[in-house]
Amino acid sequence: MEKTVKVTCLNNGQDYDIPMGSNLSEALQLMNLTMEHEPILAHVNNKVEGMHYRIYKPKRVEFLDITSASGQRAYTRTLFFILCKAVRDLYTPCKVAIDIPVSNGYYVDLNIGHPVTLEDAGRIRKRMQEIIDAAMPIHRHETTTKEAIEMFNALHTFSKVKLLKSTGSLYTTFYDIGEYYDYFYGSILTNTKQIYLFGLEKYYDGLLLRIPSREHPNELGELIMQDKMFGIFKEHHRWQDILGMRTIGDLNECIDKGFSSHLIQISEALQEKKIARIADEIANRKGIKLVLIAGPSSSGKTTTCKRLSVQLAVNSIKPIGISLDDYFLDRELTPRDESGDYDFENLHALNLPLLNEQMNALFRGEEVELPRYDFPTGKSVKSGRELKLEDDQILVVEGIHALNPELMATVPQEQIYRVYASALTTLLLDNHNYIPTTDNRLLRRIIRDYKYRGVSAQETIRRWPSVRKGENKWIFPFQENCDQMFNSAMLFELAVIKSQAEPLLEQVPEDCPEYAEAYRLRKFLKYIRPIPEDQIPPTSLLREFLGGSSFEY
């Protein structure tokens, strides 16, 4: 008699007796589950697993499609896999680096022996579609890490060799499509035919790989040119080339050789030099009276503001800090979101008429009394702080809406200088595995929320989708409006925050939905060697999250 195991499907609340050893694809067929979009992976006991996963014990399973964050990641990884195979099929020798998220897609850096042309983009796109149309199965393999290293070394994929050598794992999982082998961090789809939509086009000196939108999965994400964003990524790549550090394998090697202090010193100096250049530009641009600093959550806006203020002082400019939080409307006047909750991230939660009126008055040389927002009562009250802007003074204001044109709609625009700050991770795990920039910010926020707000990692993870939704609506559409972009991410950063983040992630209970994300982040951090926190200077932007800063917050 065939042995079965009980599987509870959380999508419909039904229990099923599934033959022991069935994979998730086979289990799904037995359930006859109907979903609007094809299930492509699942949460199994609150861990993300691909459809290759085999069931030997009772499990609680929730199938996921491309509209979930995990589903989109799996879809995207599979596209990366198909792209890499297509390039290998067409060009020998070749090198592919899935580089940076930009313009609602992923920039792909190609080395195919000549500059990438429109014809190359067309050839690769056609070959990818052929692989998809062939409905090629994607096989999952597990072997010893030693054997995996030998295999990838023979394939000349040396960034993977360097990564796998530094993991310390006994076993490694890899995949194949028609005898093309690759290693990916995270789950992969089971067949190339599951890729139903993608785009590939020439983008600067490489390619842009476009993926379906999570919100509208039958459409590609809108192609938005992000010249400044792309430029800041390229600037950081030049810094990485100075340090010889493009991947986590490079970082681990640097740490193992005892060069972490040198890496920190160079990284901090490069960042300070960038801030100094921004201050110099502000000083040289006559008539600037207001500096606006915007950025998403945990981008380091506050420390960027403080360090920029120091550099402005070096230029004989006296910075005056103003908080946009003090311009909140009384709570009962605050807009509400679709759930009926107060939407404090809404631009119109601010008293825009008062803000514009006071900015214009200050620019005219008049004196104003700044408001103060009393958070416990939810009321705007008088602060008693009177301000008159002198000739050698500049207002410095940071906030999520600082680049939104509506914020200072009536203020003379020629008197405003705008800075966009974000943690734009440029390190790769290896050439085919990028690190999401949002992971860096989420880890920062987990540490900060626990240390300064008494909020658990579980609660921070629970709130994160709402935070991201607000960023997509109120911040990212305006990031190209800036005069300068500032990347607050450090090449060594993940190695430092690892030690504080891991214990907090381990506290997330296994029986809650947030465990899947906590487990994913823990798994990711295991790739990285730690750097002791005491090597970080007190002026470092990271101190905003880790503690021990010489700045007051």
URHUZI-V123676 format. One record per residue. N is the residue number from 1. RES is the residue in one letter. PHI is phi in whole degrees, 0 to 359 (* if undefined). PSI is psi in whole degrees, 0 to 359 (NA if undefined). OMEGA is omega in whole degrees, 0 to 359 (none if undefined). Layout:
n=N res=RES phi=PHI psi=PSI omega=OMEGA
n=N res=RES phi=PHI psi=PSI omega=OMEGA
This chain:
n=1 res=M phi=* psi=134 omega=183
n=2 res=E phi=291 psi=131 omega=178
n=3 res=K phi=282 psi=141 omega=179
n=4 res=T phi=233 psi=162 omega=175
n=5 res=V phi=231 psi=150 omega=181
n=6 res=K phi=277 psi=127 omega=177
n=7 res=V phi=237 psi=123 omega=176
n=8 res=T phi=265 psi=119 omega=179
n=9 res=C phi=269 psi=114 omega=183
n=10 res=L phi=285 psi=344 omega=179
n=11 res=N phi=293 psi=325 omega=181
n=12 res=N phi=234 psi=0 omega=178
n=13 res=G phi=75 psi=13 omega=183
n=14 res=Q phi=263 psi=150 omega=174
n=15 res=D phi=260 psi=143 omega=181
n=16 res=Y phi=225 psi=144 omega=171
n=17 res=D phi=265 psi=110 omega=187
n=18 res=I phi=251 psi=135 omega=177
n=19 res=P phi=306 psi=130 omega=181
n=20 res=M phi=301 psi=134 omega=180
n=21 res=G phi=93 psi=357 omega=177
n=22 res=S phi=293 psi=146 omega=172
n=23 res=N phi=272 psi=173 omega=185
n=24 res=L phi=296 psi=327 omega=177
n=25 res=S phi=297 psi=317 omega=180
n=26 res=E phi=292 psi=320 omega=178
n=27 res=A phi=297 psi=320 omega=180
n=28 res=L phi=299 psi=319 omega=180
n=29 res=Q phi=297 psi=322 omega=180
n=30 res=L phi=290 psi=335 omega=182
n=31 res=M phi=277 psi=340 omega=184
n=32 res=N phi=53 psi=41 omega=182
n=33 res=L phi=285 psi=135 omega=178
n=34 res=T phi=253 psi=123 omega=176
n=35 res=M phi=229 psi=154 omega=183
n=36 res=E phi=298 psi=322 omega=178
n=37 res=H phi=238 psi=156 omega=185
n=38 res=E phi=298 psi=129 omega=173
n=39 res=P phi=294 psi=131 omega=184
n=40 res=I phi=236 psi=352 omega=172
n=41 res=L phi=193 psi=186 omega=186
n=42 res=A phi=207 psi=158 omega=164
n=43 res=H phi=271 psi=120 omega=177
n=44 res=V phi=246 psi=111 omega=187
n=45 res=N phi=50 psi=43 omega=177
n=46 res=N phi=65 psi=27 omega=169
n=47 res=K phi=237 psi=141 omega=179
n=48 res=V phi=284 psi=127 omega=178
n=49 res=E phi=226 psi=145 omega=174
n=50 res=G phi=285 psi=169 omega=182
n=51 res=M phi=288 psi=353 omega=173
n=52 res=H phi=288 psi=341 omega=189
n=53 res=Y phi=301 psi=133 omega=181
n=54 res=R phi=256 psi=143 omega=187
n=55 res=I phi=255 psi=121 omega=179
n=56 res=Y phi=238 psi=347 omega=180
n=57 res=K phi=227 psi=163 omega=177
n=58 res=P phi=305 psi=136 omega=184
n=59 res=K phi=221 psi=157 omega=169
n=60 res=R phi=253 psi=122 omega=189
n=61 res=V phi=237 psi=132 omega=172
n=62 res=E phi=237 psi=114 omega=180
n=63 res=F phi=283 psi=143 omega=184
n=64 res=L phi=237 psi=149 omega=176
n=65 res=D phi=242 psi=191 omega=187
n=66 res=I phi=290 psi=346 omega=179
n=67 res=T phi=281 psi=352 omega=175
n=68 res=S phi=269 psi=156 omega=179
n=69 res=A phi=299 psi=316 omega=180
n=70 res=S phi=294 psi=321 omega=179
n=71 res=G phi=296 psi=318 omega=179
n=72 res=Q phi=294 psi=323 omega=178
n=73 res=R phi=298 psi=317 omega=180
n=74 res=A phi=295 psi=319 omega=178
n=75 res=Y phi=299 psi=316 omega=182
n=76 res=T phi=294 psi=317 omega=178
n=77 res=R phi=301 psi=319 omega=180
n=78 res=T phi=295 psi=322 omega=175
n=79 res=L phi=297 psi=318 omega=176
n=80 res=F phi=303 psi=315 omega=181
n=81 res=F phi=301 psi=311 omega=181
n=82 res=I phi=295 psi=319 omega=178
n=83 res=L phi=299 psi=313 omega=181
n=84 res=C phi=298 psi=320 omega=178
n=85 res=K phi=295 psi=317 omega=181
n=86 res=A phi=299 psi=316 omega=180
n=87 res=V phi=296 psi=317 omega=179
n=88 res=R phi=298 psi=322 omega=180
n=89 res=D phi=295 psi=330 omega=188
n=90 res=L phi=261 psi=331 omega=188
n=91 res=Y phi=228 psi=130 omega=175
n=92 res=T phi=220 psi=125 omega=355
n=93 res=P phi=282 psi=167 omega=179
n=94 res=C phi=205 psi=160 omega=176
n=95 res=K phi=217 psi=130 omega=181
n=96 res=V phi=241 psi=132 omega=173
n=97 res=A phi=234 psi=116 omega=173
n=98 res=I phi=282 psi=105 omega=201
n=99 res=D phi=264 psi=286 omega=191
n=100 res=I phi=222 psi=146 omega=173
n=101 res=P phi=281 psi=124 omega=182
n=102 res=V phi=203 psi=149 omega=175
n=103 res=S phi=54 psi=40 omega=181
n=104 res=N phi=59 psi=34 omega=176
n=105 res=G phi=201 psi=202 omega=181
n=106 res=Y phi=229 psi=127 omega=177
n=107 res=Y phi=284 psi=133 omega=181
n=108 res=V phi=244 psi=121 omega=179
n=109 res=D phi=266 psi=120 omega=184
n=110 res=L phi=245 psi=139 omega=169
n=111 res=N phi=238 psi=99 omega=184
n=112 res=I phi=238 psi=19 omega=176
n=113 res=G phi=92 psi=353 omega=177
n=114 res=H phi=202 psi=162 omega=178
n=115 res=P phi=302 psi=140 omega=181
n=116 res=V phi=291 psi=132 omega=182
n=117 res=T phi=243 psi=171 omega=174
n=118 res=L phi=300 psi=324 omega=179
n=119 res=E phi=295 psi=321 omega=177
n=120 res=D phi=298 psi=316 omega=179
n=121 res=A phi=301 psi=318 omega=179
n=122 res=G phi=295 psi=318 omega=180
n=123 res=R phi=297 psi=315 omega=182
n=124 res=I phi=293 psi=318 omega=178
n=125 res=R phi=300 psi=317 omega=180
n=126 res=K phi=296 psi=317 omega=180
n=127 res=R phi=294 psi=322 omega=176
n=128 res=M phi=300 psi=316 omega=181
n=129 res=Q phi=295 psi=324 omega=177
n=130 res=E phi=297 psi=318 omega=179
n=131 res=I phi=296 psi=320 omega=179
n=132 res=I phi=294 psi=313 omega=182
n=133 res=D phi=295 psi=334 omega=180
n=134 res=A phi=286 psi=353 omega=179
n=135 res=A phi=50 psi=53 omega=184
n=136 res=M phi=280 psi=130 omega=178
n=137 res=P phi=293 psi=147 omega=176
n=138 res=I phi=251 psi=116 omega=185
n=139 res=H phi=262 psi=142 omega=177
n=140 res=R phi=256 psi=134 omega=180
n=141 res=H phi=232 psi=151 omega=173
n=142 res=E phi=230 psi=132 omega=181
n=143 res=T phi=214 psi=175 omega=176
n=144 res=T phi=292 psi=149 omega=179
n=145 res=T phi=298 psi=325 omega=178
n=146 res=K phi=301 psi=315 omega=179
n=147 res=E phi=292 psi=323 omega=178
n=148 res=A phi=296 psi=319 omega=178
n=149 res=I phi=298 psi=317 omega=179
n=150 res=E phi=297 psi=319 omega=181
n=151 res=M phi=295 psi=311 omega=183
n=152 res=F phi=289 psi=333 omega=174
n=153 res=N phi=294 psi=319 omega=178
n=154 res=A phi=294 psi=331 omega=179
n=155 res=L phi=274 psi=0 omega=179
n=156 res=H phi=64 psi=27 omega=174
n=157 res=T phi=262 psi=77 omega=193
n=158 res=F phi=286 psi=336 omega=177
n=159 res=S phi=293 psi=328 omega=176
n=160 res=K phi=288 psi=321 omega=178
n=161 res=V phi=301 psi=314 omega=181
n=162 res=K phi=296 psi=320 omega=179
n=163 res=L phi=294 psi=311 omega=184
n=164 res=L phi=294 psi=326 omega=178
n=165 res=K phi=296 psi=332 omega=186
n=166 res=S phi=265 psi=356 omega=185
n=167 res=T phi=281 psi=327 omega=184
n=168 res=G phi=77 psi=8 omega=180
n=169 res=S phi=280 psi=144 omega=180
n=170 res=L phi=282 psi=322 omega=182
n=171 res=Y phi=237 psi=154 omega=181
n=172 res=T phi=226 psi=139 omega=176
n=173 res=T phi=260 psi=136 omega=174
n=174 res=F phi=219 psi=173 omega=186
n=175 res=Y phi=228 psi=161 omega=173
n=176 res=D phi=222 psi=148 omega=167
n=177 res=I phi=235 psi=107 omega=176
n=178 res=G phi=53 psi=50 omega=177
n=179 res=E phi=71 psi=12 omega=168
n=180 res=Y phi=260 psi=121 omega=188
n=181 res=Y phi=253 psi=142 omega=178
n=182 res=D phi=205 psi=161 omega=179
n=183 res=Y phi=244 psi=133 omega=179
n=184 res=F phi=227 psi=143 omega=176
n=185 res=Y phi=275 psi=105 omega=180
n=186 res=G phi=112 psi=175 omega=187
n=187 res=S phi=285 psi=153 omega=180
n=188 res=I phi=235 psi=153 omega=176
n=189 res=L phi=291 psi=171 omega=187
n=190 res=T phi=262 psi=347 omega=182
n=191 res=N phi=207 psi=143 omega=182
n=192 res=T phi=296 psi=335 omega=182
n=193 res=K phi=293 psi=346 omega=179
n=194 res=Q phi=287 psi=347 omega=174
n=195 res=I phi=278 psi=107 omega=186
n=196 res=Y phi=256 psi=348 omega=184
n=197 res=L phi=203 psi=132 omega=174
n=198 res=F phi=198 psi=168 omega=174
n=199 res=G phi=223 psi=149 omega=177
n=200 res=L phi=213 psi=125 omega=181
n=201 res=E phi=211 psi=162 omega=177
n=202 res=K phi=296 psi=136 omega=182
n=203 res=Y phi=214 psi=112 omega=187
n=204 res=Y phi=51 psi=235 omega=182
n=205 res=D phi=261 psi=15 omega=179
n=206 res=G phi=222 psi=219 omega=180
n=207 res=L phi=233 psi=157 omega=171
n=208 res=L phi=242 psi=118 omega=177
n=209 res=L phi=266 psi=121 omega=184
n=210 res=R phi=253 psi=144 omega=185
n=211 res=I phi=234 psi=162 omega=178
n=212 res=P phi=296 psi=149 omega=176
n=213 res=S phi=286 psi=140 omega=176
n=214 res=R phi=295 psi=321 omega=183
n=215 res=E phi=286 psi=326 omega=180
n=216 res=H phi=228 psi=78 omega=191
n=217 res=P phi=293 psi=351 omega=176
n=218 res=N phi=266 psi=8 omega=178
n=219 res=E phi=231 psi=148 omega=172
n=220 res=L phi=287 psi=149 omega=174
n=221 res=G phi=302 psi=142 omega=183
n=222 res=E phi=300 psi=132 omega=178
n=223 res=L phi=281 psi=109 omega=180
n=224 res=I phi=244 psi=121 omega=179
n=225 res=M phi=292 psi=131 omega=181
n=226 res=Q phi=231 psi=70 omega=184
n=227 res=D phi=299 psi=318 omega=182
n=228 res=K phi=290 psi=320 omega=178
n=229 res=M phi=297 psi=314 omega=179
n=230 res=F phi=298 psi=322 omega=180
n=231 res=G phi=297 psi=321 omega=181
n=232 res=I phi=289 psi=325 omega=175
n=233 res=F phi=297 psi=316 omega=180
n=234 res=K phi=295 psi=322 omega=177
n=235 res=E phi=300 psi=317 omega=180
n=236 res=H phi=290 psi=329 omega=175
n=237 res=H phi=297 psi=324 omega=177
n=238 res=R phi=295 psi=321 omega=176
n=239 res=W phi=297 psi=318 omega=179
n=240 res=Q phi=298 psi=322 omega=179
n=241 res=D phi=294 psi=325 omega=176
n=242 res=I phi=300 psi=320 omega=184
n=243 res=L phi=268 psi=353 omega=182
n=244 res=G phi=65 psi=43 omega=187
n=245 res=M phi=222 psi=102 omega=179
n=246 res=R phi=247 psi=337 omega=187
n=247 res=T phi=229 psi=167 omega=176
n=248 res=I phi=297 psi=327 omega=175
n=249 res=G phi=300 psi=319 omega=176
n=250 res=D phi=296 psi=317 omega=180
n=251 res=L phi=298 psi=313 omega=180
n=252 res=N phi=299 psi=320 omega=179
n=253 res=E phi=296 psi=318 omega=178
n=254 res=C phi=299 psi=316 omega=180
n=255 res=I phi=294 psi=316 omega=181
n=256 res=D phi=299 psi=328 omega=182
n=257 res=K phi=274 psi=0 omega=177
n=258 res=G phi=81 psi=23 omega=183
n=259 res=F phi=259 psi=13 omega=186
n=260 res=S phi=296 psi=323 omega=180
n=261 res=S phi=298 psi=317 omega=178
n=262 res=H phi=297 psi=318 omega=179
n=263 res=L phi=299 psi=316 omega=180
n=264 res=I phi=297 psi=315 omega=182
n=265 res=Q phi=298 psi=315 omega=180
n=266 res=I phi=294 psi=316 omega=182
n=267 res=S phi=297 psi=316 omega=179
n=268 res=E phi=295 psi=321 omega=180
n=269 res=A phi=293 psi=319 omega=178
n=270 res=L phi=297 psi=320 omega=180
n=271 res=Q phi=292 psi=318 omega=179
n=272 res=E phi=295 psi=324 omega=178
n=273 res=K phi=296 psi=321 omega=178
n=274 res=K phi=296 psi=316 omega=179
n=275 res=I phi=297 psi=319 omega=179
n=276 res=A phi=297 psi=321 omega=179
n=277 res=R phi=295 psi=321 omega=177
n=278 res=I phi=297 psi=316 omega=178
n=279 res=A phi=298 psi=319 omega=178
n=280 res=D phi=298 psi=319 omega=180
n=281 res=E phi=295 psi=320 omega=178
n=282 res=I phi=297 psi=317 omega=181
n=283 res=A phi=296 psi=324 omega=183
n=284 res=N phi=279 psi=343 omega=179
n=285 res=R phi=269 psi=99 omega=187
n=286 res=K phi=295 psi=143 omega=175
n=287 res=G phi=94 psi=358 omega=179
n=288 res=I phi=288 psi=126 omega=179
n=289 res=K phi=241 psi=349 omega=185
n=290 res=L phi=216 psi=127 omega=174
n=291 res=V phi=250 psi=122 omega=179
n=292 res=L phi=253 psi=130 omega=180
n=293 res=I phi=240 psi=118 omega=181
n=294 res=A phi=240 psi=165 omega=177
n=295 res=G phi=168 psi=162 omega=180
n=296 res=P phi=286 psi=179 omega=181
n=297 res=S phi=302 psi=137 omega=175
n=298 res=S phi=60 psi=31 omega=177
n=299 res=S phi=272 psi=355 omega=180
n=300 res=G phi=85 psi=27 omega=181
n=301 res=K phi=302 psi=318 omega=187
n=302 res=T phi=295 psi=313 omega=179
n=303 res=T phi=291 psi=324 omega=175
n=304 res=T phi=302 psi=317 omega=179
n=305 res=C phi=299 psi=315 omega=182
n=306 res=K phi=291 psi=318 omega=180
n=307 res=R phi=289 psi=325 omega=175
n=308 res=L phi=294 psi=323 omega=178
n=309 res=S phi=298 psi=322 omega=177
n=310 res=V phi=297 psi=315 omega=181
n=311 res=Q phi=290 psi=329 omega=174
n=312 res=L phi=295 psi=320 omega=178
n=313 res=A phi=298 psi=325 omega=176
n=314 res=V phi=299 psi=330 omega=178
n=315 res=N phi=270 psi=18 omega=179
n=316 res=S phi=64 psi=30 omega=176
n=317 res=I phi=248 psi=132 omega=180
n=318 res=K phi=264 psi=109 omega=181
n=319 res=P phi=280 psi=139 omega=176
n=320 res=I phi=242 psi=117 omega=183
n=321 res=G phi=275 psi=136 omega=175
n=322 res=I phi=229 psi=137 omega=180
n=323 res=S phi=261 psi=128 omega=176
n=324 res=L phi=296 psi=336 omega=179
n=325 res=D phi=301 psi=332 omega=181
n=326 res=D phi=285 psi=354 omega=179
n=327 res=Y phi=256 psi=15 omega=175
n=328 res=F phi=298 psi=145 omega=171
n=329 res=L phi=290 psi=160 omega=171
n=330 res=D phi=305 psi=145 omega=191
n=331 res=R phi=305 psi=321 omega=183
n=332 res=E phi=292 psi=345 omega=179
n=333 res=L phi=264 psi=357 omega=183
n=334 res=T phi=289 psi=135 omega=177
n=335 res=P phi=300 psi=154 omega=177
n=336 res=R phi=248 psi=152 omega=178
n=337 res=D phi=273 psi=185 omega=184
n=338 res=E phi=294 psi=342 omega=178
n=339 res=S phi=270 psi=357 omega=181
n=340 res=G phi=89 psi=2 omega=179
n=341 res=D phi=273 psi=155 omega=176
n=342 res=Y phi=299 psi=132 omega=182
n=343 res=D phi=255 psi=86 omega=184
n=344 res=F phi=286 psi=346 omega=178
n=345 res=E phi=272 psi=356 omega=177
n=346 res=N phi=289 psi=134 omega=179
n=347 res=L phi=306 psi=324 omega=185
n=348 res=H phi=277 psi=9 omega=167
n=349 res=A phi=282 psi=350 omega=178
n=350 res=L phi=265 psi=150 omega=176
n=351 res=N phi=277 psi=82 omega=186
n=352 res=L phi=296 psi=319 omega=178
n=353 res=P phi=301 psi=316 omega=180
n=354 res=L phi=295 psi=317 omega=180
n=355 res=L phi=301 psi=311 omega=181
n=356 res=N phi=294 psi=320 omega=179
n=357 res=E phi=299 psi=315 omega=182
n=358 res=Q phi=288 psi=323 omega=178
n=359 res=M phi=297 psi=315 omega=180
n=360 res=N phi=296 psi=321 omega=178
n=361 res=A phi=296 psi=317 omega=179
n=362 res=L phi=296 psi=320 omega=180
n=363 res=F phi=293 psi=334 omega=178
n=364 res=R phi=277 psi=359 omega=180
n=365 res=G phi=89 psi=12 omega=180
n=366 res=E phi=273 psi=163 omega=178
n=367 res=E phi=261 psi=137 omega=178
n=368 res=V phi=229 psi=156 omega=172
n=369 res=E phi=259 psi=117 omega=183
n=370 res=L phi=288 psi=146 omega=177
n=371 res=P phi=281 psi=166 omega=171
n=372 res=R phi=224 psi=133 omega=180
n=373 res=Y phi=264 psi=124 omega=179
n=374 res=D phi=267 psi=102 omega=186
n=375 res=F phi=295 psi=321 omega=179
n=376 res=P phi=301 psi=322 omega=181
n=377 res=T phi=265 psi=345 omega=182
n=378 res=G phi=70 psi=32 omega=183
n=379 res=K phi=236 psi=146 omega=171
n=380 res=S phi=273 psi=126 omega=184
n=381 res=V phi=233 psi=165 omega=177
n=382 res=K phi=286 psi=139 omega=184
n=383 res=S phi=265 psi=339 omega=187
n=384 res=G phi=77 psi=1 omega=180
n=385 res=R phi=267 psi=109 omega=180
n=386 res=E phi=261 psi=141 omega=186
n=387 res=L phi=223 psi=135 omega=171
n=388 res=K phi=229 psi=128 omega=187
n=389 res=L phi=276 psi=119 omega=178
n=390 res=E phi=274 psi=168 omega=185
n=391 res=D phi=298 psi=329 omega=183
n=392 res=D phi=263 psi=17 omega=182
n=393 res=Q phi=247 psi=150 omega=176
n=394 res=I phi=226 psi=138 omega=174
n=395 res=L phi=280 psi=135 omega=177
n=396 res=V phi=239 psi=118 omega=186
n=397 res=V phi=233 psi=129 omega=176
n=398 res=E phi=240 psi=144 omega=180
n=399 res=G phi=175 psi=162 omega=186
n=400 res=I phi=294 psi=336 omega=185
n=401 res=H phi=262 psi=10 omega=191
n=402 res=A phi=298 psi=337 omega=180
n=403 res=L phi=262 psi=358 omega=180
n=404 res=N phi=287 psi=123 omega=183
n=405 res=P phi=302 psi=334 omega=181
n=406 res=E phi=288 psi=339 omega=186
n=407 res=L phi=299 psi=312 omega=182
n=408 res=M phi=238 psi=51 omega=189
n=409 res=A phi=298 psi=328 omega=184
n=410 res=T phi=258 psi=3 omega=180
n=411 res=V phi=271 psi=137 omega=179
n=412 res=P phi=306 psi=119 omega=187
n=413 res=Q phi=292 psi=333 omega=181
n=414 res=E phi=290 psi=350 omega=179
n=415 res=Q phi=261 psi=6 omega=183
n=416 res=I phi=245 psi=137 omega=173
n=417 res=Y phi=239 psi=129 omega=187
n=418 res=R phi=245 psi=135 omega=178
n=419 res=V phi=237 psi=133 omega=174
n=420 res=Y phi=251 psi=124 omega=180
n=421 res=A phi=244 psi=134 omega=174
n=422 res=S phi=203 psi=159 omega=179
n=423 res=A phi=269 psi=91 omega=186
n=424 res=L phi=261 psi=90 omega=183
n=425 res=T phi=299 psi=126 omega=180
n=426 res=T phi=248 psi=352 omega=174
n=427 res=L phi=288 psi=147 omega=173
n=428 res=L phi=251 psi=154 omega=169
n=429 res=L phi=295 psi=306 omega=167
n=430 res=D phi=211 psi=186 omega=188
n=431 res=N phi=297 psi=340 omega=182
n=432 res=H phi=249 psi=4 omega=182
n=433 res=N phi=229 psi=103 omega=179
n=434 res=Y phi=275 psi=164 omega=177
n=435 res=I phi=253 psi=119 omega=180
n=436 res=P phi=301 psi=133 omega=179
n=437 res=T phi=297 psi=332 omega=180
n=438 res=T phi=292 psi=332 omega=178
n=439 res=D phi=297 psi=319 omega=179
n=440 res=N phi=300 psi=313 omega=182
n=441 res=R phi=292 psi=322 omega=179
n=442 res=L phi=296 psi=318 omega=178
n=443 res=L phi=296 psi=319 omega=175
n=444 res=R phi=302 psi=314 omega=185
n=445 res=R phi=292 psi=322 omega=178
n=446 res=I phi=302 psi=315 omega=180
n=447 res=I phi=293 psi=312 omega=182
n=448 res=R phi=297 psi=315 omega=182
n=449 res=D phi=298 psi=320 omega=180
n=450 res=Y phi=289 psi=316 omega=187
n=451 res=K phi=288 psi=321 omega=189
n=452 res=Y phi=248 psi=345 omega=184
n=453 res=R phi=236 psi=357 omega=179
n=454 res=G phi=67 psi=26 omega=182
n=455 res=V phi=259 psi=133 omega=182
n=456 res=S phi=287 psi=161 omega=176
n=457 res=A phi=299 psi=322 omega=179
n=458 res=Q phi=301 psi=315 omega=182
n=459 res=E phi=291 psi=321 omega=178
n=460 res=T phi=298 psi=317 omega=178
n=461 res=I phi=295 psi=321 omega=180
n=462 res=R phi=298 psi=321 omega=183
n=463 res=R phi=280 psi=341 omega=190
n=464 res=W phi=303 psi=317 omega=178
n=465 res=P phi=302 psi=323 omega=178
n=466 res=S phi=293 psi=320 omega=177
n=467 res=V phi=299 psi=314 omega=181
n=468 res=R phi=296 psi=323 omega=179
n=469 res=K phi=298 psi=317 omega=178
n=470 res=G phi=295 psi=321 omega=179
n=471 res=E phi=296 psi=317 omega=180
n=472 res=N phi=297 psi=331 omega=182
n=473 res=K phi=271 psi=319 omega=193
n=474 res=W phi=250 psi=347 omega=186
n=475 res=I phi=241 psi=300 omega=188
n=476 res=F phi=300 psi=325 omega=179
n=477 res=P phi=297 psi=343 omega=186
n=478 res=F phi=248 psi=5 omega=188
n=479 res=Q phi=294 psi=331 omega=179
n=480 res=E phi=283 psi=356 omega=177
n=481 res=N phi=284 psi=355 omega=187
n=482 res=C phi=283 psi=160 omega=171
n=483 res=D phi=276 psi=326 omega=178
n=484 res=Q phi=216 psi=144 omega=171
n=485 res=M phi=256 psi=144 omega=179
n=486 res=F phi=231 psi=123 omega=179
n=487 res=N phi=268 psi=113 omega=183
n=488 res=S phi=272 psi=356 omega=180
n=489 res=A phi=287 psi=144 omega=178
n=490 res=M phi=249 psi=145 omega=180
n=491 res=L phi=298 psi=329 omega=182
n=492 res=F phi=267 psi=357 omega=194
n=493 res=E phi=304 psi=310 omega=185
n=494 res=L phi=298 psi=329 omega=179
n=495 res=A phi=290 psi=334 omega=180
n=496 res=V phi=273 psi=314 omega=184
n=497 res=I phi=286 psi=344 omega=178
n=498 res=K phi=309 psi=314 omega=187
n=499 res=S phi=294 psi=327 omega=178
n=500 res=Q phi=274 psi=328 omega=185
n=501 res=A phi=285 psi=319 omega=186
n=502 res=E phi=302 psi=312 omega=180
n=503 res=P phi=299 psi=327 omega=179
n=504 res=L phi=290 psi=320 omega=178
n=505 res=L phi=293 psi=326 omega=180
n=506 res=E phi=292 psi=342 omega=180
n=507 res=Q phi=279 psi=350 omega=180
n=508 res=V phi=288 psi=122 omega=184
n=509 res=P phi=297 psi=145 omega=182
n=510 res=E phi=290 psi=340 omega=185
n=511 res=D phi=265 psi=16 omega=179
n=512 res=C phi=244 psi=156 omega=182
n=513 res=P phi=300 psi=331 omega=183
n=514 res=E phi=289 psi=348 omega=182
n=515 res=Y phi=298 psi=325 omega=182
n=516 res=A phi=302 psi=316 omega=180
n=517 res=E phi=288 psi=320 omega=178
n=518 res=A phi=298 psi=317 omega=180
n=519 res=Y phi=295 psi=319 omega=179
n=520 res=R phi=299 psi=316 omega=180
n=521 res=L phi=293 psi=321 omega=177
n=522 res=R phi=298 psi=317 omega=179
n=523 res=K phi=298 psi=319 omega=179
n=524 res=F phi=296 psi=315 omega=183
n=525 res=L phi=295 psi=338 omega=179
n=526 res=K phi=295 psi=340 omega=178
n=527 res=Y phi=289 psi=344 omega=195
n=528 res=I phi=250 psi=132 omega=174
n=529 res=R phi=289 psi=144 omega=180
n=530 res=P phi=278 psi=151 omega=170
n=531 res=I phi=241 psi=131 omega=180
n=532 res=P phi=300 psi=138 omega=183
n=533 res=E phi=296 psi=333 omega=184
n=534 res=D phi=290 psi=353 omega=176
n=535 res=Q phi=278 psi=352 omega=184
n=536 res=I phi=271 psi=129 omega=181
n=537 res=P phi=291 psi=157 omega=183
n=538 res=P phi=292 psi=342 omega=178
n=539 res=T phi=270 psi=357 omega=183
n=540 res=S phi=299 psi=143 omega=176
n=541 res=L phi=300 psi=329 omega=180
n=542 res=L phi=297 psi=336 omega=181
n=543 res=R phi=295 psi=340 omega=175
n=544 res=E phi=301 psi=331 omega=183
n=545 res=F phi=255 psi=321 omega=184
n=546 res=L phi=278 psi=337 omega=187
n=547 res=G phi=94 psi=169 omega=178
n=548 res=G phi=83 psi=19 omega=181
n=549 res=S phi=282 psi=150 omega=174
n=550 res=S phi=276 psi=352 omega=174
n=551 res=F phi=271 psi=152 omega=175
n=552 res=E phi=264 psi=136 omega=182
n=553 res=Y phi=244 psi=NA omega=none
